[in-house]
Amino acid sequence: MGTNQKLTAKQKAERIKAAQEREAREKARREAAARTKKIFTVVVCVILVLALGLPTIALSVLSL
């Protein structure tokens, strides 16, 4: 489409609405990605704590 093309009010409104919908979808996608990243980080931390803590507890129990 050329930039010199005249748009009717209805076309402008449709374009604005489409742009707002794209923005909303992108914002939702970013929020979902951030939430997934946080969950992944928590899971990895829990696994590391267990992986480092359980052997330590087992060694202290065995030494008694």
C-alpha positions as CSV (number, residue, x, y, z in Angstrom):
1,M,0.0,0.0,0.0
2,G,1.3,3.4,-0.8
3,T,1.7,6.0,1.9
4,N,-0.1,8.6,-0.2
5,Q,-3.3,6.6,-0.2
6,K,-6.2,8.2,1.6
7,L,-7.9,6.2,4.3
8,T,-11.5,6.5,5.4
9,A,-12.3,6.8,9.0
10,K,-13.5,3.2,9.1
11,Q,-10.2,2.0,7.7
12,K,-8.3,4.0,10.2
13,A,-10.4,2.6,13.0
14,E,-9.9,-0.9,11.8
15,R,-6.1,-0.4,11.5
16,I,-5.9,1.0,15.0
17,K,-8.0,-1.8,16.4
18,A,-5.8,-4.4,14.7
19,A,-2.6,-2.7,16.0
20,Q,-4.1,-2.7,19.6
21,E,-4.9,-6.4,19.3
22,R,-1.4,-7.2,18.1
23,E,0.0,-5.3,21.1
24,A,-2.2,-7.1,23.5
25,R,-1.3,-10.5,22.1
26,E,2.4,-9.6,22.2
27,K,2.1,-8.4,25.8
28,A,0.4,-11.7,26.8
29,R,3.1,-13.7,25.1
30,R,5.8,-11.8,26.9
31,E,4.1,-12.3,30.2
32,A,3.7,-16.0,29.6
33,A,7.4,-16.3,28.7
34,A,8.4,-14.5,31.8
35,R,6.2,-16.7,34.0
36,T,7.6,-19.8,32.4
37,K,11.2,-18.6,33.0
38,K,10.4,-17.9,36.6
39,I,8.9,-21.4,37.1
40,F,11.9,-23.0,35.4
41,T,14.3,-21.1,37.6
42,V,12.5,-22.2,40.8
43,V,12.5,-25.8,39.6
44,V,16.2,-25.7,38.9
45,C,17.0,-24.2,42.2
46,V,14.9,-26.8,44.1
47,I,16.7,-29.6,42.2
48,L,20.1,-28.1,43.0
49,V,19.2,-27.7,46.7
50,L,18.1,-31.4,46.8
51,A,21.1,-32.6,44.9
52,L,23.5,-30.8,47.2
53,G,21.6,-31.3,50.5
54,L,20.6,-35.0,50.4
55,P,24.2,-36.3,50.1
56,T,25.3,-34.0,52.9
57,I,22.5,-35.3,55.1
58,A,23.3,-38.9,54.1
59,L,27.0,-38.5,55.0
60,S,26.2,-37.0,58.4
61,V,23.8,-39.9,59.1
62,L,26.4,-42.4,58.1
63,S,29.1,-40.9,60.3
64,L,27.0,-41.3,63.4
